[in-house]
Amino acid sequence: MSKPKILYISQEIAPYLSESELSTYSRDLPQEMQNKGYEVRTFMPKFGIINERRNQLHEVIRLSGMNIIIDDADHPLIIKVATLLPSRMQVYFIDNDDYFQRHNVTDIETRLFPEDNDERIMFYIRGVIETVKKLKWSAAIIQNTGWITALAPLYLKKQYHDDPAFSQSKIVYTLFNDKFEGTLDPRFVEKLKMSGFDEESLKPLLDAPVDYIALNKLGIDHADAIAVASESVEPELIEYARQSGKPFLEYPGAENRDTAFADFYASLQK
């Protein structure tokens, strides 16, 4: 059986951002799968702190130009790409002047301007999905890593489930130790409803302000499978994932990661 195409939607990837457990994981796992013969594509936000010249990012004009509507406002989508050496893996960046700064930032926007994070993650996920559609590239596995990707299973299962690019995709939500403090904008649920989601789809977000736990539970609810990619994930999320009854990959450790994920992906294709 041929190896499936894998789309990785990531929160941050080294070396475009400084090395951390999350950024190195999001770099290394796709490269490991590519080395095993899988066709891989990866996405991350184009945070303003990323040096475009040093990292050789360039805009892909044919993919840019559409507007994404959030809270009744249009936000132009800009797509950039770079090649990660030595693997030559392509990394696509989702950019927009409203959510990602151009200059003079000292950290990523999710920490500098947390008040915009609800719309930022909506824009990022919609941007990835629309770009993949334009690429006419259908992935058998779509793996989402980092809380900024938590809306991907929701959008893919509720709004794009009939799209040929995604109708056969298995959605993996990855639990990671990447907690954010506080809660998202109080109007987050209202904005999601304006985008076409009903209350049944948004259950984990309805009872209290949307924090890290609630956002991750939403990702678990709409994913086909859950993987643990960090040793110290919130126990409440681990238990919630196990109780879902969905395919569940325990933390495999770095040494066995490539084999564990390859086997996990294969099990989802049966």
Phi and psi restraints in degrees (value plus and minus 20) as a CYANA .aco file:
   2 SER   PHI     -88.7   -48.7
   2 SER   PSI     131.0   171.0
   3 LYS   PHI     -96.4   -56.4
   3 LYS   PSI     119.9   159.9
   4 PRO   PHI     -94.4   -54.4
   4 PRO   PSI     135.3   175.3
   5 LYS   PHI     -94.5   -54.5
   5 LYS   PSI     121.4   161.4
   6 ILE   PHI    -145.5  -105.5
   6 ILE   PSI     107.5   147.5
   7 LEU   PHI    -124.3   -84.3
   7 LEU   PSI     105.0   145.0
   8 TYR   PHI    -127.7   -87.7
   8 TYR   PSI      99.8   139.8
   9 ILE   PHI    -125.3   -85.3
   9 ILE   PSI      94.9   134.9
  10 SER   PHI    -141.8  -101.8
  10 SER   PSI     137.8   177.8
  11 GLN   PHI    -102.4   -62.4
  11 GLN   PSI     -60.8   -20.8
  12 GLU   PHI    -178.7  -138.7
  12 GLU   PSI     127.6   167.6
  13 ILE   PHI    -155.1  -115.1
  13 ILE   PSI     109.6   149.6
  14 ALA   PHI     -99.3   -59.3
  14 ALA   PSI     126.0   166.0
  15 PRO   PHI    -114.2   -74.2
  15 PRO   PSI      -9.5    30.5
  16 TYR   PHI     -88.6   -48.6
  16 TYR   PSI     -49.0    -9.0
  17 LEU   PHI    -142.6  -102.6
  17 LEU   PSI     143.3   183.3
  18 SER   PHI     -80.1   -40.1
  18 SER   PSI     134.3   174.3
  19 GLU   PHI     -89.7   -49.7
  19 GLU   PSI     113.0   153.0
  20 SER   PHI    -166.8  -126.8
  20 SER   PSI     154.1   194.1
  21 GLU   PHI     -77.8   -37.8
  21 GLU   PSI     -62.1   -22.1
  22 LEU   PHI     -90.5   -50.5
  22 LEU   PSI     -66.7   -26.7
  23 SER   PHI     -88.4   -48.4
  23 SER   PSI     -55.7   -15.7
  24 THR   PHI     -94.2   -54.2
  24 THR   PSI     -57.7   -17.7
  25 TYR   PHI     -79.5   -39.5
  25 TYR   PSI     -65.4   -25.4
  26 SER   PHI     -90.4   -50.4
  26 SER   PSI     -38.2     1.8
  27 ARG   PHI    -106.1   -66.1
  27 ARG   PSI     -65.8   -25.8
  28 ASP   PHI     -96.1   -56.1
  28 ASP   PSI     -63.0   -23.0
  29 LEU   PHI     -81.1   -41.1
  29 LEU   PSI     -68.9   -28.9
  30 PRO   PHI     -79.1   -39.1
  30 PRO   PSI     -58.5   -18.5
  31 GLN   PHI     -86.2   -46.2
  31 GLN   PSI     -59.1   -19.1
  32 GLU   PHI     -82.5   -42.5
  32 GLU   PSI     -60.7   -20.7
  33 MET   PHI     -89.5   -49.5
  33 MET   PSI     -57.4   -17.4
  34 GLN   PHI     -82.9   -42.9
  34 GLN   PSI     -60.4   -20.4
  35 ASN   PHI     -84.7   -44.7
  35 ASN   PSI     -43.3    -3.3
  36 LYS   PHI    -105.1   -65.1
  36 LYS   PSI     -21.4    18.6
  37 GLY   PHI      82.7   122.7
  37 GLY   PSI     -16.4    23.6
  38 TYR   PHI     -97.7   -57.7
  38 TYR   PSI     127.0   167.0
  39 GLU   PHI    -106.8   -66.8
  39 GLU   PSI     103.3   143.3
  40 VAL   PHI    -146.5  -106.5
  40 VAL   PSI     122.1   162.1
  41 ARG   PHI    -156.5  -116.5
  41 ARG   PSI     126.1   166.1
  42 THR   PHI    -150.8  -110.8
  42 THR   PSI     129.8   169.8
  43 PHE   PHI    -151.9  -111.9
  43 PHE   PSI     129.2   169.2
  44 MET   PHI    -172.5  -132.5
  44 MET   PSI     143.0   183.0
  45 PRO   PHI     -89.6   -49.6
  45 PRO   PSI     129.7   169.7
  46 LYS   PHI    -112.5   -72.5
  46 LYS   PSI      55.6    95.6
  47 PHE   PHI     -80.0   -40.0
  47 PHE   PSI     127.8   167.8
  48 GLY   PHI     -83.7   -43.7
  48 GLY   PSI     -43.2    -3.2
  49 ILE   PHI     -94.8   -54.8
  49 ILE   PSI     -33.2     6.8
  50 ILE   PHI     -91.8   -51.8
  50 ILE   PSI     106.3   146.3
  51 ASN   PHI    -101.5   -61.5
  51 ASN   PSI      87.9   127.9
  52 GLU   PHI     -88.4   -48.4
  52 GLU   PSI     -58.4   -18.4
  53 ARG   PHI     -88.6   -48.6
  53 ARG   PSI     -67.1   -27.1
  54 ARG   PHI     -84.4   -44.4
  54 ARG   PSI     -56.5   -16.5
  55 ASN   PHI    -113.3   -73.3
  55 ASN   PSI     -17.6    22.4
  56 GLN   PHI      38.1    78.1
  56 GLN   PSI      26.5    66.5
  57 LEU   PHI    -100.2   -60.2
  57 LEU   PSI     124.3   164.3
  58 HIS   PHI    -162.6  -122.6
  58 HIS   PSI     128.1   168.1
  59 GLU   PHI     -93.5   -53.5
  59 GLU   PSI     121.6   161.6
  60 VAL   PHI    -121.0   -81.0
  60 VAL   PSI      77.5   117.5
  61 ILE   PHI     -79.7   -39.7
  61 ILE   PSI     -59.7   -19.7
  62 ARG   PHI     -87.7   -47.7
  62 ARG   PSI     -40.2    -0.2
  63 LEU   PHI    -117.5   -77.5
  63 LEU   PSI     -39.8     0.2
  64 SER   PHI    -105.2   -65.2
  64 SER   PSI     147.8   187.8
  65 GLY   PHI      96.1   136.1
  65 GLY   PSI     -43.7    -3.7
  66 MET   PHI     -97.8   -57.8
  66 MET   PSI     139.1   179.1
  67 ASN   PHI    -125.7   -85.7
  67 ASN   PSI     120.3   160.3
  68 ILE   PHI    -131.7   -91.7
  68 ILE   PSI     106.9   146.9
  69 ILE   PHI    -112.5   -72.5
  69 ILE   PSI     103.7   143.7
  70 ILE   PHI    -154.2  -114.2
  70 ILE   PSI     105.7   145.7
  71 ASP   PHI      34.9    74.9
  71 ASP   PSI      22.3    62.3
  72 ASP   PHI      46.2    86.2
  72 ASP   PSI      -3.1    36.9
  73 ALA   PHI    -140.0  -100.0
  73 ALA   PSI     122.6   162.6
  74 ASP   PHI    -106.0   -66.0
  74 ASP   PSI     116.9   156.9
  75 HIS   PHI    -152.3  -112.3
  75 HIS   PSI      92.0   132.0
  76 PRO   PHI     -83.6   -43.6
  76 PRO   PSI     118.0   158.0
  77 LEU   PHI    -116.4   -76.4
  77 LEU   PSI     106.5   146.5
  78 ILE   PHI    -139.6   -99.6
  78 ILE   PSI     108.8   148.8
  79 ILE   PHI    -132.8   -92.8
  79 ILE   PSI     109.5   149.5
  80 LYS   PHI    -144.5  -104.5
  80 LYS   PSI     141.4   181.4
  81 VAL   PHI    -163.7  -123.7
  81 VAL   PSI     130.6   170.6
  82 ALA   PHI    -163.9  -123.9
  82 ALA   PSI     141.5   181.5
  83 THR   PHI    -131.5   -91.5
  83 THR   PSI     102.9   142.9
  84 LEU   PHI    -105.6   -65.6
  84 LEU   PSI      97.6   137.6
  85 LEU   PHI    -115.5   -75.5
  85 LEU   PSI     132.3   172.3
  86 PRO   PHI    -107.8   -67.8
  86 PRO   PSI     -19.9    20.1
  87 SER   PHI     -93.2   -53.2
  87 SER   PSI     -39.7     0.3
  88 ARG   PHI      42.9    82.9
  88 ARG   PSI       9.5    49.5
  89 MET   PHI     -98.4   -58.4
  89 MET   PSI     112.2   152.2
  90 GLN   PHI    -102.1   -62.1
  90 GLN   PSI     114.9   154.9
  91 VAL   PHI    -139.1   -99.1
  91 VAL   PSI     103.7   143.7
  92 TYR   PHI    -119.3   -79.3
  92 TYR   PSI     123.0   163.0
  93 PHE   PHI    -140.0  -100.0
  93 PHE   PSI     112.7   152.7
  94 ILE   PHI    -115.3   -75.3
  94 ILE   PSI     102.7   142.7
  95 ASP   PHI    -149.9  -109.9
  95 ASP   PSI     135.5   175.5
  96 ASN   PHI    -192.2  -152.2
  96 ASN   PSI     116.2   156.2
  97 ASP   PHI     -86.9   -46.9
  97 ASP   PSI     -42.4    -2.4
  98 ASP   PHI     -97.4   -57.4
  98 ASP   PSI     -50.9   -10.9
  99 TYR   PHI    -132.1   -92.1
  99 TYR   PSI     -36.0     4.0
 100 PHE   PHI    -152.2  -112.2
 100 PHE   PSI     108.0   148.0
 101 GLN   PHI     -98.5   -58.5
 101 GLN   PSI     138.4   178.4
 102 ARG   PHI    -111.2   -71.2
 102 ARG   PSI     -63.0   -23.0
 103 HIS   PHI    -164.4  -124.4
 103 HIS   PSI     146.4   186.4
 104 ASN   PHI      37.2    77.2
 104 ASN   PSI      23.2    63.2
 105 VAL   PHI    -135.5   -95.5
 105 VAL   PSI     127.6   167.6
 106 THR   PHI    -130.8   -90.8
 106 THR   PSI     -23.5    16.5
 107 ASP   PHI    -176.2  -136.2
 107 ASP   PSI     155.2   195.2
 108 ILE   PHI     -96.6   -56.6
 108 ILE   PSI     133.0   173.0
 109 GLU   PHI     -84.0   -44.0
 109 GLU   PSI     -48.6    -8.6
 110 THR   PHI     -82.1   -42.1
 110 THR   PSI     -46.4    -6.4
 111 ARG   PHI    -116.2   -76.2
 111 ARG   PSI     -53.6   -13.6
 112 LEU   PHI     -94.5   -54.5
 112 LEU   PSI     -58.1   -18.1
 113 PHE   PHI    -150.8  -110.8
 113 PHE   PSI      42.8    82.8
 114 PRO   PHI     -83.0   -43.0
 114 PRO   PSI     -40.2    -0.2
 115 GLU   PHI     -83.5   -43.5
 115 GLU   PSI     -39.3     0.7
 116 ASP   PHI    -120.3   -80.3
 116 ASP   PSI     -15.2    24.8
 117 ASN   PHI     -84.2   -44.2
 117 ASN   PSI     -51.6   -11.6
 118 ASP   PHI     -82.3   -42.3
 118 ASP   PSI     -68.0   -28.0
 119 GLU   PHI     -91.9   -51.9
 119 GLU   PSI     -52.9   -12.9
 120 ARG   PHI     -81.9   -41.9
 120 ARG   PSI     -62.8   -22.8
 121 ILE   PHI     -94.2   -54.2
 121 ILE   PSI     -52.5   -12.5
 122 MET   PHI     -81.8   -41.8
 122 MET   PSI     -65.7   -25.7
 123 PHE   PHI     -84.6   -44.6
 123 PHE   PSI     -63.8   -23.8
 124 TYR   PHI     -80.2   -40.2
 124 TYR   PSI     -69.1   -29.1
 125 ILE   PHI     -87.4   -47.4
 125 ILE   PSI     -64.1   -24.1
 126 ARG   PHI     -80.1   -40.1
 126 ARG   PSI     -59.3   -19.3
 127 GLY   PHI     -82.9   -42.9
 127 GLY   PSI     -63.0   -23.0
 128 VAL   PHI     -81.8   -41.8
 128 VAL   PSI     -68.9   -28.9
 129 ILE   PHI     -82.2   -42.2
 129 ILE   PSI     -65.3   -25.3
 130 GLU   PHI     -87.0   -47.0
 130 GLU   PSI     -53.4   -13.4
 131 THR   PHI     -89.0   -49.0
 131 THR   PSI     -63.0   -23.0
 132 VAL   PHI     -80.9   -40.9
 132 VAL   PSI     -58.8   -18.8
 133 LYS   PHI     -80.5   -40.5
 133 LYS   PSI     -63.9   -23.9
 134 LYS   PHI     -84.6   -44.6
 134 LYS   PSI     -53.6   -13.6
 135 LEU   PHI     -91.3   -51.3
 135 LEU   PSI     -35.7     4.3
 136 LYS   PHI      34.9    74.9
 136 LYS   PSI      28.0    68.0
 137 TRP   PHI    -145.6  -105.6
 137 TRP   PSI      91.0   131.0
 138 SER   PHI    -121.4   -81.4
 138 SER   PSI      97.0   137.0
 139 ALA   PHI    -114.8   -74.8
 139 ALA   PSI     118.1   158.1
 140 ALA   PHI     -95.6   -55.6
 140 ALA   PSI     -53.3   -13.3
 141 ILE   PHI    -142.5  -102.5
 141 ILE   PSI     111.8   151.8
 142 ILE   PHI    -142.0  -102.0
 142 ILE   PSI      90.9   130.9
 143 GLN   PHI    -127.3   -87.3
 143 GLN   PSI     111.7   151.7
 144 ASN   PHI    -136.1   -96.1
 144 ASN   PSI     107.2   147.2
 145 THR   PHI    -151.9  -111.9
 145 THR   PSI     104.5   144.5
 146 GLY   PHI      83.5   123.5
 146 GLY   PSI     124.7   164.7
 147 TRP   PHI     -81.5   -41.5
 147 TRP   PSI     -42.9    -2.9
 148 ILE   PHI     -88.2   -48.2
 148 ILE   PSI     -32.8     7.2
 149 THR   PHI    -118.9   -78.9
 149 THR   PSI     -15.2    24.8
 150 ALA   PHI     -83.3   -43.3
 150 ALA   PSI     -41.7    -1.7
 151 LEU   PHI    -103.4   -63.4
 151 LEU   PSI     -31.5     8.5
 152 ALA   PHI     -79.4   -39.4
 152 ALA   PSI     -68.9   -28.9
 153 PRO   PHI     -78.9   -38.9
 153 PRO   PSI     -58.6   -18.6
 154 LEU   PHI     -80.7   -40.7
 154 LEU   PSI     -73.0   -33.0
 155 TYR   PHI     -81.8   -41.8
 155 TYR   PSI     -65.0   -25.0
 156 LEU   PHI     -86.3   -46.3
 156 LEU   PSI     -57.7   -17.7
 157 LYS   PHI    -104.3   -64.3
 157 LYS   PSI     -48.5    -8.5
 158 LYS   PHI    -123.2   -83.2
 158 LYS   PSI     -50.2   -10.2
 159 GLN   PHI    -135.1   -95.1
 159 GLN   PSI     -38.5     1.5
 160 TYR   PHI    -143.9  -103.9
 160 TYR   PSI      -4.4    35.6
 161 HIS   PHI     -86.9   -46.9
 161 HIS   PSI     -44.5    -4.5
 162 ASP   PHI    -113.9   -73.9
 162 ASP   PSI     -24.4    15.6
 163 ASP   PHI     -92.5   -52.5
 163 ASP   PSI     110.5   150.5
 164 PRO   PHI     -76.6   -36.6
 164 PRO   PSI     -46.6    -6.6
 165 ALA   PHI     -90.0   -50.0
 165 ALA   PSI     -41.3    -1.3
 166 PHE   PHI    -149.9  -109.9
 166 PHE   PSI     -28.1    11.9
 167 SER   PHI     -82.2   -42.2
 167 SER   PSI     -47.0    -7.0
 168 GLN   PHI    -123.8   -83.8
 168 GLN   PSI     -16.9    23.1
 169 SER   PHI     -94.9   -54.9
 169 SER   PSI     122.7   162.7
 170 LYS   PHI    -119.2   -79.2
 170 LYS   PSI     107.5   147.5
 171 ILE   PHI    -120.5   -80.5
 171 ILE   PSI     100.4   140.4
 172 VAL   PHI    -127.6   -87.6
 172 VAL   PSI     104.3   144.3
 173 TYR   PHI    -123.4   -83.4
 173 TYR   PSI     109.0   149.0
 174 THR   PHI    -122.5   -82.5
 174 THR   PSI     105.0   145.0
 175 LEU   PHI    -108.4   -68.4
 175 LEU   PSI     112.3   152.3
 176 PHE   PHI    -160.0  -120.0
 176 PHE   PSI     138.6   178.6
 177 ASN   PHI    -107.6   -67.6
 177 ASN   PSI      60.7   100.7
 178 ASP   PHI    -160.0  -120.0
 178 ASP   PSI      22.9    62.9
 179 LYS   PHI     -80.4   -40.4
 179 LYS   PSI     119.2   159.2
 180 PHE   PHI    -125.9   -85.9
 180 PHE   PSI     134.1   174.1
 181 GLU   PHI    -110.2   -70.2
 181 GLU   PSI     134.5   174.5
 182 GLY   PHI      57.3    97.3
 182 GLY   PSI    -176.4  -136.4
 183 THR   PHI    -153.4  -113.4
 183 THR   PSI     143.7   183.7
 184 LEU   PHI    -101.6   -61.6
 184 LEU   PSI     151.1   191.1
 185 ASP   PHI     -69.5   -29.5
 185 ASP   PSI     116.5   156.5
 186 PRO   PHI     -78.2   -38.2
 186 PRO   PSI     -41.9    -1.9
 187 ARG   PHI    -112.9   -72.9
 187 ARG   PSI     -10.3    29.7
 188 PHE   PHI     -75.7   -35.7
 188 PHE   PSI     -69.6   -29.6
 189 VAL   PHI     -82.8   -42.8
 189 VAL   PSI     -61.0   -21.0
 190 GLU   PHI     -79.2   -39.2
 190 GLU   PSI     -62.3   -22.3
 191 LYS   PHI     -86.1   -46.1
 191 LYS   PSI     -57.4   -17.4
 192 LEU   PHI     -86.6   -46.6
 192 LEU   PSI     -58.7   -18.7
 193 LYS   PHI     -83.7   -43.7
 193 LYS   PSI     -58.8   -18.8
 194 MET   PHI     -82.5   -42.5
 194 MET   PSI     -46.2    -6.2
 195 SER   PHI    -105.0   -65.0
 195 SER   PSI     -20.7    19.3
 196 GLY   PHI      91.3   131.3
 196 GLY   PSI     -14.9    25.1
 197 PHE   PHI    -111.5   -71.5
 197 PHE   PSI     123.8   163.8
 198 ASP   PHI    -117.4   -77.4
 198 ASP   PSI     151.0   191.0
 199 GLU   PHI     -83.4   -43.4
 199 GLU   PSI     -54.4   -14.4
 200 GLU   PHI     -79.0   -39.0
 200 GLU   PSI     -57.1   -17.1
 201 SER   PHI     -93.2   -53.2
 201 SER   PSI     -40.1    -0.1
 202 LEU   PHI    -130.7   -90.7
 202 LEU   PSI       1.1    41.1
 203 LYS   PHI     -66.2   -26.2
 203 LYS   PSI     -68.6   -28.6
 204 PRO   PHI     -84.1   -44.1
 204 PRO   PSI     -33.6     6.4
 205 LEU   PHI    -119.3   -79.3
 205 LEU   PSI     -22.1    17.9
 206 LEU   PHI    -109.8   -69.8
 206 LEU   PSI     -45.1    -5.1
 207 ASP   PHI    -109.0   -69.0
 207 ASP   PSI     -38.8     1.2
 208 ALA   PHI    -178.2  -138.2
 208 ALA   PSI     148.7   188.7
 209 PRO   PHI     -71.8   -31.8
 209 PRO   PSI     124.7   164.7
 210 VAL   PHI     -99.9   -59.9
 210 VAL   PSI      89.1   129.1
 211 ASP   PHI    -127.8   -87.8
 211 ASP   PSI    -191.8  -151.8
 212 TYR   PHI     -79.5   -39.5
 212 TYR   PSI     -62.7   -22.7
 213 ILE   PHI     -83.9   -43.9
 213 ILE   PSI     -69.1   -29.1
 214 ALA   PHI     -81.7   -41.7
 214 ALA   PSI     -61.3   -21.3
 215 LEU   PHI     -84.1   -44.1
 215 LEU   PSI     -62.1   -22.1
 216 ASN   PHI     -88.2   -48.2
 216 ASN   PSI     -55.7   -15.7
 217 LYS   PHI     -82.5   -42.5
 217 LYS   PSI     -56.0   -16.0
 218 LEU   PHI     -82.3   -42.3
 218 LEU   PSI     -63.0   -23.0
 219 GLY   PHI     -81.1   -41.1
 219 GLY   PSI     -62.3   -22.3
 220 ILE   PHI     -83.4   -43.4
 220 ILE   PSI     -62.5   -22.5
 221 ASP   PHI     -77.0   -37.0
 221 ASP   PSI     -58.4   -18.4
 222 HIS   PHI    -124.0   -84.0
 222 HIS   PSI     -22.1    17.9
 223 ALA   PHI    -100.4   -60.4
 223 ALA   PSI     140.1   180.1
 224 ASP   PHI    -105.9   -65.9
 224 ASP   PSI     -45.3    -5.3
 225 ALA   PHI    -175.3  -135.3
 225 ALA   PSI     137.8   177.8
 226 ILE   PHI    -148.7  -108.7
 226 ILE   PSI     118.0   158.0
 227 ALA   PHI    -144.9  -104.9
 227 ALA   PSI     125.9   165.9
 228 VAL   PHI    -124.0   -84.0
 228 VAL   PSI     106.5   146.5
 229 ALA   PHI    -140.4  -100.4
 229 ALA   PSI      -8.7    31.3
 230 SER   PHI    -166.5  -126.5
 230 SER   PSI     126.4   166.4
 231 GLU   PHI     -88.6   -48.6
 231 GLU   PSI     -50.8   -10.8
 232 SER   PHI    -134.8   -94.8
 232 SER   PSI      35.8    75.8
 233 VAL   PHI     -99.6   -59.6
 233 VAL   PSI     128.2   168.2
 234 GLU   PHI     -72.4   -32.4
 234 GLU   PSI     103.2   143.2
 235 PRO   PHI     -76.0   -36.0
 235 PRO   PSI     -54.1   -14.1
 236 GLU   PHI     -80.9   -40.9
 236 GLU   PSI     -57.6   -17.6
 237 LEU   PHI     -93.3   -53.3
 237 LEU   PSI     -58.8   -18.8
 238 ILE   PHI     -78.8   -38.8
 238 ILE   PSI     -67.5   -27.5
 239 GLU   PHI     -85.3   -45.3
 239 GLU   PSI     -60.5   -20.5
 240 TYR   PHI     -81.7   -41.7
 240 TYR   PSI     -61.8   -21.8
 241 ALA   PHI     -85.2   -45.2
 241 ALA   PSI     -64.0   -24.0
 242 ARG   PHI     -82.7   -42.7
 242 ARG   PSI     -61.5   -21.5
 243 GLN   PHI     -87.8   -47.8
 243 GLN   PSI     -39.7     0.3
 244 SER   PHI     -86.3   -46.3
 244 SER   PSI     -43.2    -3.2
 245 GLY   PHI      57.0    97.0
 245 GLY   PSI     -14.2    25.8
 246 LYS   PHI    -103.3   -63.3
 246 LYS   PSI     138.8   178.8
 247 PRO   PHI     -70.6   -30.6
 247 PRO   PSI     114.2   154.2
 248 PHE   PHI    -157.3  -117.3
 248 PHE   PSI     102.9   142.9
 249 LEU   PHI    -122.9   -82.9
 249 LEU   PSI      96.0   136.0
 250 GLU   PHI     -86.8   -46.8
 250 GLU   PSI     141.0   181.0
 251 TYR   PHI     -77.2   -37.2
 251 TYR   PSI      97.6   137.6
 252 PRO   PHI    -109.8   -69.8
 252 PRO   PSI     -29.3    10.7
 253 GLY   PHI      60.7   100.7
 253 GLY   PSI     139.7   179.7
 254 ALA   PHI     -89.7   -49.7
 254 ALA   PSI     -55.7   -15.7
 255 GLU   PHI     -87.6   -47.6
 255 GLU   PSI     -55.4   -15.4
 256 ASN   PHI    -123.1   -83.1
 256 ASN   PSI     -11.1    28.9
 257 ARG   PHI     -79.4   -39.4
 257 ARG   PSI     -69.5   -29.5
 258 ASP   PHI     -81.9   -41.9
 258 ASP   PSI     -63.3   -23.3
 259 THR   PHI     -88.4   -48.4
 259 THR   PSI     -62.0   -22.0
 260 ALA   PHI     -82.6   -42.6
 260 ALA   PSI     -63.5   -23.5
 261 PHE   PHI     -92.7   -52.7
 261 PHE   PSI     -56.9   -16.9
 262 ALA   PHI     -80.2   -40.2
 262 ALA   PSI     -63.2   -23.2
 263 ASP   PHI     -86.2   -46.2
 263 ASP   PSI     -59.5   -19.5
 264 PHE   PHI     -83.7   -43.7
 264 PHE   PSI     -66.4   -26.4
 265 TYR   PHI     -79.2   -39.2
 265 TYR   PSI     -63.0   -23.0
 266 ALA   PHI     -82.2   -42.2
 266 ALA   PSI     -59.0   -19.0
 267 SER   PHI     -85.3   -45.3
 267 SER   PSI     -50.1   -10.1
 268 LEU   PHI     -95.4   -55.4
 268 LEU   PSI     -36.4     3.6
 269 GLN   PHI    -110.5   -70.5
 269 GLN   PSI     -27.8    12.2
